[in-house]
């Protein structure tokens, strides 16, 4: 989170809002060093959803994904 004096925020408002949206970081606005407001970018909620590939990079594979988790047992019908 970045602190910005209110006087700087008043002069550079448009650029600071755009920067917060691009970097997805909070911006704390201060008056005489005391926080008075926090600018929170909306971020991913306004991003368009895609049918394929929307969740790319959101999961991590840990371990073996090929072998079964539990040993398979024969069914009673297969024994006869």
Beta strands, then each sheet from edge to edge (+ up, - down):
strand 1: 2-5
strand 2: 27-31
strand 3: 34-39
sheet 1: 1+ 2+ 3-
end
